[in-house]
Amino acid sequence: MKVTKEMSIHDIVNKYPQTIDVFMKHGMGCLGCAAARFENLAQGAMAHGIDADKLVEDLNKNLKD
């Protein structure tokens, strides 16, 4: 399964723990915060001023490695 912008950050990290490093490299170090449980990836990226499309691309690339 691919990571999408509609998935919750919490679900992505739980299902694919190897993505934590990718989130950190993009400046999203708050993976354990309450917002990560209900925000989807697009919302979290927007809150941090991060390009959601680039983040999704990097997360999915990490899943292939």
C-alpha positions in Angstrom: 0.0 0.0 0.0 1.1 3.5 -0.8 1.2 6.4 1.6 -1.3 9.1 0.6 -2.0 12.7 1.8 -5.3 11.5 3.2 -3.8 9.0 5.6 -3.3 10.0 9.3 0.2 10.6 10.4 -0.3 8.2 13.3 -1.5 5.4 11.0 1.5 5.9 8.7 4.0 5.7 11.5 2.3 2.7 13.1 2.1 0.8 9.8 5.5 1.9 8.5 7.8 2.8 11.4 10.7 3.1 8.9 9.1 6.4 7.8 10.0 8.2 11.0 13.4 9.2 9.7 11.7 10.7 6.6 9.3 12.7 8.7 12.2 14.0 10.8 14.2 15.0 7.7 11.2 17.1 6.6 11.0 18.8 10.0 8.0 16.9 11.4 9.4 15.8 14.7 6.1 15.9 16.5 5.0 12.4 15.5 3.8 11.6 19.1 1.8 14.8 19.5 -2.0 14.7 19.8 -2.5 16.3 16.4 -0.7 13.4 14.7 -3.6 11.1 15.8 -6.3 13.1 14.0 -4.5 15.1 11.3 -4.0 13.7 7.9 -0.6 14.0 6.2 -1.7 17.0 4.1 -2.9 18.9 7.2 0.2 18.1 9.2 2.5 19.2 6.3 0.5 22.4 5.8 0.8 23.2 9.6 4.6 22.9 9.3 5.0 24.7 6.0 6.1 21.5 4.2 5.3 20.5 0.6 2.9 17.6 1.1 3.5 16.2 -2.3 7.3 16.0 -1.8 6.8 14.4 1.6 4.5 11.7 0.2 7.0 11.1 -2.6 9.9 10.7 -0.1 7.8 8.5 2.2 6.8 6.1 -0.6 10.4 6.0 -1.9 11.5 5.0 1.6 9.0 2.1 1.5 10.6 0.8 -1.6 14.2 0.9 -0.2 
